[in-house]
Amino acid sequence: MALLAVVTALAQTGFAFGRTGGNILPFSIAITAGGRVTATGPAPEHTASVSKPRLATLDRAVVAAKFQTLPATTSCPGTLPDIAAQYIRVGGRTVRVHGACVARFNRLWTALNRSVRP
């Protein structure tokens, strides 16, 4: 049933990822359920849209990362307070990680980032 909830959330609102806090300007990249890509702040160069097959790949990456089971906020040991946190939003759920200690989050972040690269 959890997988159905994730897929339903994706169908309704898509994805977003970015960075926030720290001593660097925040940015956000959003991918709608239809594949349209928008960005705010000094986001890396990105495409205007994501194909349906690539959206399906992202859906699978969310499931593989067990996104629904990740803690809402993680502060990795040894991460300086002036380092920005990264976040991923899938549907209505947002996960923030300050540092690089959550491998599943890092893999999903990489998948999202690659999906919007030109």
Beta strands, then each sheet from edge to edge (+ up, - down):
strand 1: 15-20
strand 2: 27-31
strand 3: 37-40
strand 4: 73-75
strand 5: 85-90
strand 6: 93-98
sheet 1: 3+ 2- 1+ 5- 6+ 4+
end
